[in-house]
Amino acid sequence: MSTDGENRKSRTQDLLGALLITGVASAAAIVLIGGISYLAKYGAFHQSYDVFRGEPSSLRRIDGIFRLAWSLESRGIIQAGFIVLIATPIARVAFSFAIFLRDRDWMYSFFTLVVLVTLIYSLVGR
């Protein structure tokens, strides 16, 4: 016989698994769409690799990436897919934090919050 606590843990694990699968699948689909768009537009051009050219500044900031993706620019779409991929484990940690708070598990809530703040700072911090 299973108890309510075991059922809740099982449901939580199922939700966390679904979150990760959805995030990774969404990111893959976005990158695939951007890649197909990029190849359709630039696939026939010969690339010169004699001189290194970094990404334009608009593709180095989150707001610029989503602005380009929203305007259906292929490189912006690809970069947005990678941001979704990076955000997936961050969302998992945020969800875990909410679960620990709901269960009033203060020690795990604190450590999860530290991890969450560190992840967010590493993504958007200067």
Secondary structure as GFF3:
##gff-version 3
##sequence-region A 1 126
A	DSSP	alpha_helix	4	42	.	.	.	ID=ss1
A	DSSP	three_ten_helix	57	59	.	.	.	ID=ss2
A	DSSP	alpha_helix	62	70	.	.	.	ID=ss3
A	DSSP	alpha_helix	74	102	.	.	.	ID=ss4
A	DSSP	alpha_helix	106	124	.	.	.	ID=ss5
###
